[in-house]
């Protein structure tokens, strides 16, 4: 197969491939590196992908979403161009995405990552775009510690004629597995809520909330982009999920804030779409409200501590002032007593002196 061409770009080596297309490293005319994805036409909806990309490309690009710097969805081989996110060493390239760093979770940065993914999805939903294809390999990690969500509106989507297994289906809600056309009826927002819940649960516990043994077996291992030779019956996956309605966290929350976050993740994971929040805007707002409450409570506690310290200082000052007053009274009384005694002693001595003078005469 001949290497595709794009005007103004010098294409380098292929750096990735999947059911939706192939990704190449490229160099722009100005000398900057970028990534070019050429789509498999039977595995994508040109109309849908273009529509969602246009919605994202407003006055500003939404924070946390992989920017598309250029695209041509009408070309015989449709493509889009995005920044190159990863580590380069000469001709070699290692993508910096969550799948490559999955072994770091659960870990010290897991909650921060979960909140960043929630905010990025909420920004997409504000632009009326549902991702619909959330998985660790589509969460890119920036050097600044942020996230960039990639490959939205791809995979198990409406209007496609060719679908290959991808681990994204392990994060999808039963209604998406059964009826991907629901994306066109705005069902994709609640799909994302469910997918976020599954991904968050896995990042925080190392497990899928449901069907862990099966899902963990077919999922690509941490550090590997894909697992070859997997074929899946999507409706069977949906039935297996529905056979396991409940799930449990493997340990207790460490503090009230974590408990509150977990409760929001629990709300994302009902198998019935109607029981989930309508969009990730609600979930991200819930997270923010929890943190704000903790901040306010913390400020209140700090204020109370400050007041308690002030009251203790005032009490100590009052105590010492009272003690000083009492001491002054006591000392004053002792001085008066001592002074009275001195006067008596002096009068007595004067009498003695007068007597002695009289006797001497």
Protein Blocks (a to p, Z undefined) as FASTA:
>chain_A
ZZdddehiacdddfbdcfkbccdddddfkopacddddddfklccfklmmmmmmmmmmmbd
cehiacdfbdcfkbmbdcdddddedddehjbccdddfklmmmmpccfklmmmmmmmmmmm
mmmmmnopafklacfklmccdfkopacdehihihjaehiabdcddfklmmpcfklmmmmm
lmmnopmmmmmmmmmmmmmmmmmnopafbhklmmmmmpccehiabdehiacdfklmmmmm
mmmmbacdfbdcfbfklmmmmmmmmmmmpfblklpcfblklmmmmmmmmmmmmmmmmmmm
mmmmmmmmmmmmmmmmmmmmmmmmmmmmmmmmmmmmmmmmmmmmmmmmmmmmmmmmmmmZ
Z
